[in-house]
Amino acid sequence: MQNRTVDVAVVGAGILGLAHAYLAAREGKSVVVFERHPQAMGASVRNFGMIWPIGQPNGRMHEMALRSRELWLEMLEMAKLPSRRHGSLHVAYHSDEAAVIREFVERAPGLGYECEWLNRDATLARSEALRPEGLLGALWSPTELTVDPRQILAVLPEFLRERYGVQFHFNTPVLSVVHPYVETARGSWEAGTTLICSGDDFETLFPKEFAASGVTRCKLQMLRTSPQPTGWELGPALAAGLTLRFYTSFSVCESLQALRKRFAEEMPEYDRWGIHALVSQTADGAITLGDSHEYGLTVDLFNKEEIDHLILEYTRSFLRVPDMSVAQRWHGVYAKHPDKPYIVLEPQSGVRVVTAPSGSGMTLSFGLAEQSMIELGLLSKESANV
């Protein structure tokens, strides 16, 4: 018989919801997770699968990303889930890109980043997926890792169910929360704490609070190739010059202004659609490419061929893989705040909303969940090893 009284109820089985469920259950709490769909279908399965500390600004957010990485590795080991722990390369094909990277490397030790400049030959030695023509070098960072988000989000619930007795209710929308009661389409539950990790759904639960928060949506377009030949490996996850202007970690570099200016003048369409280029590899060997960024509460349901073309054109300028044929195209939507790295709302005592990690959900999920659990008194700093 199902227990309808639990310590923690989690709304949403995306990666942020599962991270909260994992940490609560690991601490010995009874946990139930509700998901309105048959499985997670939002931003958590529509991304690169990158845990990407190098992109987080120095200080608190970078420290949270590194802690999240530790918890990711702990969970992956326990659940026996695969990952690619090959680090990352930000490659430079223009002198202004190399200037930003070299400046960042000089500042990195004092800012808490572990990285180094690699010359052309050392870069090519790390990745056979790069075009050698015009390559100047790269920023090498060992901290990044990649998982297959579709695989993780499909398998992790079963692991949590078997290992910790977490109850999952898919196809179960949560209709309202009036602490301590959680009303669902399948009946009522009572929870000591309710955590709402509902992604970009701002309308179902606490819509007034969401409207007042300033949170909005971001749509991104992505592509995936067919699986590459057996034995061929991407190696480190890849980024290039466009990415240097995208992640706030590089904003400490004075040389970034000149790089931004060149891209704005020579490639204005990439600024218009917020395009940069990241490359990762899935569990079956396919290559994931992207992405773009369109902001606003109203999301265009239809993809723009122009954006896919721009992504592919730029990516082909530095990437070489055995098979670049596109097998899948899609778009994702995530919650974003224009100024804050994430949103925490407490509309009622005992109820917390955690969302809008601004496209860094995979990177920050476990670290943000741990912080949330500590603040709620569900996890001690000692047991979290913080």
N, C-alpha and C positions, 0 to 999 in steps of 0.2 A: 504494500500500500504506500502511495506517495505521501511524503511529509509536506504538508502545505504551510508549515511554520519553519522558517529558516533564519539563519544569522544574516545572510547577504543575498539579495536578489539583484541580478544584473540584467539590464534591458539592452539587448544588442549582442550578437555573437560575432561581431567583427573583431579585429585583433586587439583593440583597446578593451572591449568587453571581456574577451578571453584572458587578457593579461590580468585584469582585476579578479576574474574568477580563479585563475591559477594561484595568485598570491594569497587570496583569501582561503582557498581550500588547502593550500600548503601550510597555512597557519592553523589549520584544524577547524575552520569555520564551515558550517553547512551552507551550501551555495546552490542556487537555482539560476539558470540562464534562460531568458525568453528571447526568441527571434521570430520576427513576423514572417520571414520567408522559409522555404524548405531548407535553405542553407544560406550562409553569408553571401550576399550578392553585391555589396557596395564597394567602396573604395579599397577595402582590405584585400580584395581579390583582383583588383584592376590596376595593379601597380608593378613596379620593377622587382619587388621583394628585397630591396636594398636596406640594410641597416647601415646608416651613412653618417657617422659622427663627424666626419670631416666637413660636412656642410653646416653644422650648427655653430652659432656665434660663440666666441670664447666666454668662459665663465659658467654661469649656472646651467645654461642650456646644453653646452658641450659636456659638462659633467654629468647631466642627466642622460645624455645620449650614451656616454661611456658606461654608465651604470646599467642602462637598458641593455646594452650589448652583453654585459656580464650575465644578466638574467636570461636573455635570449639563449646564450650558450648553455646555461644551466638547464633550461627547459628542453632544448634540443637534445642534449645528452640523455636526460631522463626519458624523453618520449621516443628516443632513437629515430629522430628525424634528420634527414640530410641537410647539409648546407655547403656553400662554397666560401671558404675562408681564405680568399686570395687577395684581400686588400683592394685598393683602387688606384687608378692612374688618371690624372688630369693631364691630357697631352697638349703640347704647344707646337703650333706650326707657324706662328708669327712672332716677331720679336717682342711685341707688346704683351702677348700672352706669357712668354717666357719671363718678361720683366715682373709681371704680377706674381707668378709662381715663385720666382727667386726671392722677391720681397717677402712673400708669405712664409717661405722656408726660414728666412732670417728671423722673422718675428715669432715663429712657431714655438720654440722652446719656452719662451716667456709667457705664452698664451695657453700652454697645456696640450699642444698638438704634437703628435709623433709623426714626422714626415721628413722627406728629403727630396732634393732635386736630383734627377737622373739625367745623364746625357743621352744622346740619341741611341748609342749602342746598348747602353744599360736598359733603356726603355724597351727596345726591341727584344732584348733578352727576356724580359718579363712577359711580353705578349706578342704572339704571332698574328694577332688580329689587327695590327696597326699597319697602315701604309707607311713605308719608309721614306717616300718622296717628300722632301721638305720638312720632315720631322726634326725639331730642335731638341726636344727632351720632354720631361714630364714631372709632375708632382707625384711622388709615390707615398702612399699611406697604408700601413698594414692593418688598420683598425676596422675596415669595412668588410662586411660579409653579405652574402646573398642567399635567400631562401626562395623556394617556389611558393608564392602566396596561395595559389589554388590548392596545392598539396597541404600546406600548413593549416589552412582554414578548414579543410575537409577532415584532417586526421586529429587535430588537437582536441576537438570536443570528445571524441571517443577515448582519448588518453585521459582526459580529465574525469570522464565518467568512470573509467575502470580503476584509475589510480586513487582518486580522491572521493568518489561517489557524488560528483557534481551532477545535478539533475539538469537535463536540457529539454526544452520544449520549443521545438521548431514549429513553423506554421501557427504561431501563437502571438498575435498582436497584443501588446499591452494597451488597454483603453484609457486607464487613468491610474494615478498614484495619489493616494491620500494616506500619508504615513499613519500606521505601519502597513496599510493594505495596498496590495498591487492587484488591480482588477484586469483580468485578461479575457480574451475571447473564450477561454476554457475554464473560467472560474476564478475565484479569489484566493490570494496568497497573503501571508503575513510575514514581514521581514523586519529584522532589527535595523538593517541599513539597506537602502535601495540605491543602486548606482545606475545611472542612465547614460549609456554610451551609444547613442542612436545616430551617430554620423551626421548626415546633412538633413535629417528629418527634424525640421524646426516647428512643424505644425501639429503633431499628434499630442505630445506631452509638453506642458508648460510653454505654450506658444507666446504668451505675453513676455515671459522672461527672455526667451530667445530674441524676440523682436527688439527688446530694450538693450540687448547685449551688443548690438552692432555686427553680429556675425553674418557672413554672406556665404556664397558658394563659389567654387572654382571647378570649371570643367577642363579636363585635359584629354587630348587625343593620343593614342598609342597604337603600336603595331608590333606584330610578332612574326618572325620567319618560320619556315618549316624547321623541324629538328635537323641539326647539322650532322654530318657523317660521324659514325661511332668512332670515338677516340679523339675527335677534334675538341679542344677546350678553349674557351674564351680567355681563361686566366683571370686577371683582375677585372673588376667592373670598370667601365671606361666612361670618362667625361672629356670634354674638350673646352676650347676657349669660351664658347657661349655660356658655359656653366659658371665660369668665374664671375660673371656679372649677375648670376642668379642667386647663389647662396650667400647669406649674410656673413659667413665666416671670412670671406675675402674682402669685406668692406673695410678692414683695417689697413688695406694696402693703398697708399697714395697713388701708385701707378695705375690703379683700376680706372680712374677717371678717363685717362687717355684711351684705354681699351673700350670702355663704354662709348666714347665719342666715335671711335672708328666703326663699331658695329651699328650705331645709330645712323651714321652717314652712308655706310656701304651696304648694310643689310637691314633697312628700316622695317621690312615685313616681319623679321624675326622678333623685333621689339613689339610690333603691333600685336602679335599673337602670343607673346611671352614664351617663345620657343627656345629651348636649349636641348642638348643631346646627351642622353644617358644610355648606356648599353649594359645589359645583364643577360645571364643565361639561365634558363629554367631547368628543372630536373630532367626533362626529356631531351635536352640539348638545343632547344629552340632559343633564338636570340630575341630579346625584348628591346624595342626601340621607342624613343619618345623624348620629350613630350611637349605639350603646349599648355597655355593657361589663359582661360577666359573667365572673367569675374562678373558676378551678378546673381541675385536671388533667382532670376528666371533663366533656366538652362535651355539652350538650343538643343532639341532632341536629335538634330541631324549633324553628322560630321561634315567638315569642310575638306574637300579634296585638296585645296590649296595648302592647308596645314600639313596633311600627310606628305604631300610632295616636298614641301620645304624641309620637313624632318628628314626624309630620305635623302634629299640632295645634300644636306649638310653632313649627315652621318656617313654617307659614302665618301666624303672628302678625307676621312681619316680611318674608316673601318673597312677591312677586307675579311670576308668570311666565305667559306666554300659555297654557300647557297643563300643569296640575299632575297630570294623570292618571298613575298609577303603572303603568309597563310591566314592571318587574323588581323582584324582592325576593330577597335572599340573605343569608347570613351568612358572615363570615370568622373565622378563628382565627389568632391570632399568639402567639408566645412572649413571656413577660414575667417579669421578676424584680421582686419587691416593693420592692427598694431600689436596685438598680443600673440604669443607663440601658441597658445591654447586657451580654452575657455573652461572655467569651473564656475558653476552656478549652484546655489543652495536654496532652492525655492521653498523648501520645508525642512524643519528639523528632521534629521535621519534620511534625507534625500539629497543626493549630489548628482549633478549633471557634469560629465567630463567629455569634452568634444573639441573639435577644431584644432588638431595639432598641425594644421596648415601644410598638408602634403608630406609631413614627416611622421605619419602615424606608425609605420613599421619601425622607424628609428627610435621614436620616443615612447612607444606603447608601454613597455614593461617598466621603464624608469618613471614615467608619469603615473602609472598605476601604483607603483610602490609609494611614491610621494603622497598620492591620494589616500592610500590605506593607512599610512603613518598619521596623516592629519586627522583622519577619522577615528584614530585610536584602535584600529583593527590590526595593526602591525606595529611592533615596537622597533625602535631604531637598532636595538641590540640584535634582535632576530633578523633584521634586514641587513646587518653588517654594515651599516652606514656610519 
